[in-house]
Amino acid sequence: PFFFFFFFFFFFFFFFFFFFFFFFFFFFFFFFFFFFFFFFFFFFFFFFFLGGENPLLGFWFWKKKPPQKTPRGPKKKSPKRGEGKKKKNPPPPKKKKGGKNLAKPKNPWVGEKKGGGG
């Protein structure tokens, strides 16, 4: 009797679980396929009309990003306090024309124009 009860319990257990599993899986797959086909046809016709009777072109248009603004480069920072505008190409420093070297004696044989002679 115990063995029979054990077998009956297992049979009832498996029957109950298999019944409910098949029941729920049936509904799960039914709704899954229903929504799958619904969305498939919806997107197909959406791309069909978007691409002018060409769903691939419609998909391409739908996937395309809007054009971005052309980048203008980084913003130039304003000079901080105490820093003036620095010249990009400053002129070279002027050479000072020094006075005549008095230690060098004048040559008396150069012409009168140059002021030769004592």
WOLIN-V230555 format. One record per pair of residues at least 24 apart in sequence whose C-alpha atoms are under 8 Angstrom apart, sorted by the first residue. I is the first residue (numbers start at 1). GAP is how many residues later the second one is. D is the distance in Angstrom with one decimal. If there is no record, write none. Layout:
[[I,GAP,D] [I,GAP,D]]
This chain:
none
